[in-house]
Amino acid sequence: MRTKFPSKLVPRQTIGNIGLYYACYRLSLFGWNVLPTSRNTKGIDIFIFSQDVCRIRLFK
């Protein structure tokens, strides 16, 4: 699904947040527990771990 946002109406940070939360949504559909970082922090963007906490992944 492609949506064209008018660049003057929607700030780039908001568009980035939309993508971040969409990725979190999709990962949660596959059974991962997902924790996005807050704001525009440097380093890790998404922290995910399995239901039994045996597997942990970090994404930038």
Secondary structure by P-SEA (a helix, b strand, c coil): cccccccccccaaaaaaaaaaaaaaaaaaacccccccccccccccbbbbcccccbbbbcc
